[in-house]
């Protein structure tokens, strides 16, 4: 009986640890995206579009002692593939999705 309690206790601790890990994953450890406005010209027609590209910042630390920095620009956690017709030809690009990341303090990519 004592051995069964020990095994059930270990299973319970494992379930709690898995739940905590899943909870942290739910909030996401993401690379962040910044927006860049650019002019795209196709067949003589041009249009200004705002593209989302990978920023040099993350929303998670890569080491326990990594300090936060102020990005100084709005950053986004996700992007969506968007298309627009320019000069009669469809053009696809990544556009920012949702509101900007809520914290101005983020972690530098540190050339990784």
MOTAHU-V200018 format. One record per residue. RES is the residue in one letter. PHI is phi in whole degrees, 0 to 359 (none if undefined). PSI is psi in degrees with one decimal (* if undefined). BURIAL is I if it has 9 or more other C-alpha atoms within 8 Angstrom, else O. Layout:
{{RES PHI PSI BURIAL} {RES PHI PSI BURIAL}}
This chain:
{{X none -39.5 O} {X 294 -37.5 O} {X 294 -38.8 O} {X 295 -40.4 O} {X 297 -40.4 O} {X 297 -43.7 O} {X 295 -43.3 O} {X 296 -35.8 O} {X 296 -43.0 O} {X 295 -41.2 O} {X 297 -41.5 O} {X 297 -44.1 O} {X 297 -39.6 O} {X 296 -40.5 O} {X 295 -39.7 O} {X 295 -45.0 O} {X 298 -40.6 O} {X 294 -38.6 O} {X 295 -41.8 O} {X 296 -43.1 O} {X 297 -43.2 O} {X 295 -36.9 O} {X 296 -44.2 O} {X 297 -39.0 O} {X 293 -33.8 O} {X 299 -38.7 O} {X 284 -15.5 O} {X 86 131.1 O} {X 251 99.4 O} {X 241 148.5 O} {X 286 152.0 I} {X 252 154.6 I} {X 243 142.0 I} {X 249 161.4 I} {X 259 143.9 I} {X 226 125.6 O} {X 268 134.1 O} {X 214 157.4 O} {X 261 126.2 O} {X 250 127.6 I} {X 241 125.0 I} {X 223 129.1 I} {X 55 36.0 O} {X 83 -10.6 O} {X 261 140.8 O} {X 228 157.9 I} {X 207 140.9 O} {X 278 128.5 O} {X 228 155.9 O} {X 254 114.7 I} {X 257 143.2 I} {X 264 126.5 I} {X 229 157.7 I} {X 301 131.0 O} {X 265 165.0 I} {X 278 24.3 O} {X 232 157.9 I} {X 229 164.0 I} {X 260 16.6 I} {X 218 153.2 O} {X 278 145.3 O} {X 264 -8.0 O} {X 213 156.4 O} {X 296 -23.4 O} {X 255 9.7 O} {X 290 125.9 O} {X 280 159.2 O} {X 274 157.2 O} {X 230 162.3 I} {X 265 118.9 O} {X 290 -34.9 I} {X 77 9.6 O} {X 209 156.2 O} {X 290 134.5 I} {X 239 150.2 I} {X 237 149.3 I} {X 268 -17.9 I} {X 215 160.3 I} {X 228 164.0 I} {X 226 146.7 O} {X 282 122.0 O} {X 237 151.7 O} {X 229 151.5 O} {X 216 151.4 O} {X 264 121.7 O} {X 235 119.4 I} {X 63 30.1 I} {X 82 1.7 O} {X 241 131.8 O} {X 292 138.5 O} {X 233 127.6 O} {X 253 147.0 O} {X 203 163.3 O} {X 273 126.5 I} {X 245 147.9 I} {X 296 145.1 I} {X 240 128.9 I} {X 82 -173.8 O} {X 284 160.6 O} {X 296 159.8 O} {X 303 134.8 I} {X 286 -24.1 O} {X 258 138.2 O} {X 276 -15.4 I} {X 268 117.8 O} {X 228 177.4 I} {X 253 136.8 I} {X 289 144.7 I} {X 293 -24.4 O} {X 55 39.1 O} {X 55 39.4 O} {X 260 * O}}
